Amino acid sequence: MTMIKTVAILLALVSNVLAIETVICNATQSCPEELPCCSQFGECGTGSTCLGGCNPMFSFNAAACMPMAICQDSSTTFQNYSSRVASHDTYLGNVSEADWVYTGYLYDYDDEDSMLLAMPKYSAGTVLSSTRFMWYGKVSARLKSSHLGGVVSSFILFSNVQDEIDFEYVGADLKTVQSNFYFEGILNYNNSKNISTTDTFENYHDYEIDWHEDYITWSVDGVVGRTLYKNQTYNETSKRYEFPQTPSKVQLSLWPAGNATNAPGTIAWAGGEINWNADDLKDPGYYYASLQQVNITCYDPPSYAPKNGTKSYQFIKSDSFLSEDVAITDKDSFLYSDEGSGLDAEKGKNSSSIASSSSSSSSTSLSSSSISSSSSSSSSSSASSSSSKSTSTSKTTDKSTASSATVQTTVAAATKTTSLSSEQSTAFVQNIKSSSSGTSSKQQQTSTGTNGANAISVGIPLAGILLSYLL
């Protein structure tokens, strides 16, 4: 009888698991109160779904999404930095824990005092996001993009209602940087403009987005390559300015826009199908983009914005999501557990706390070889063990050699290889980036790796695609 009862219980549990279905949210269907937050990929949930990327347009109501932590001036140098980046899987919005959160693969690269955003074979790449939002300001990034057809790197500003300002780097065209913008995720393929520069894979460049209430400039190495004025974006049909205007995260990414499962238009834009047998996938074991520094300068919010505090931004309507619908509040931006949402931020507080969230997100150290063996679908050489650091001479360093690796999410997550559906890839494809040092065999003296979910972006609203990949 005991065995029969046990089997019956197990069958019931399996049935319950199988019965769970993803709840979808979109323009015609909002999230239910029990799963009130709509992710940027159109799925309802609680916890991290209610943080950055929570779309108030399709959530139960605007209040379901957590307030967005207010902008602060900052300068981040990504030297030996990967262990300080929080995992998207465990981060619950406490900005005192981390300035940046990631999904994918991060490695420290001592030779260039940089951090690599990596994309192992058949993976979805990496997305790095600021934990605070910016509501007008100047942001610059010093980086090298990735290379080869199908590989796209990006540096963008992305809001919860999918306003977007982009730099995109298509690996098949290394002397051109694409600038782009979107308003509330509306696809307008006429918004992209090219800026010429020198090889983005071989050379570090300083890329800057200067975002004001009435105009945006895109600059490369201090030279303005494009200016967009708000009055150029007025839509006579909608009677509004389709100009990015809502609080946005800073994101950098690297993703396989040329994956064979993506939409034909996305693949063509990316320079063709990605080569999953390229030399980068053999040595060092992954495509990569190199990030050295990000500087953020916050501008004053619009003079008309309601100011009821200094901690966070929040949408105050559920039927309009323009700049005039954003208030500055004293509400906290963090949750106590994955059960919480903006409707009840303290839900689950007794069983889980910010402190436990912090400890759960602390990195677990593993040898590089153990990561390599547990993630065969990722690059086997990207985390190969090395008992000693090599001194780089004549720039003959090999990024695949690692003295240690730090995984901030589970090793199992490292084996996750997701791909975008054609529907997803036509919804958001516009910014992700990768970069390499430019030599065919550079040795990474210290490779600290973090592996998590997935990300996306390609000549369309980028952020949505990225996360869809990673998650």
Order of alpha helices (4+ residues) and beta strands (2+ residues): alpha-beta-beta-beta-beta-beta-beta-beta-beta-beta-beta-beta-beta-beta-beta-beta-beta-beta-beta-beta-beta-alpha-alpha-beta-beta-beta-beta-alpha-beta-alpha-beta-beta-beta-alpha-alpha-beta-alpha
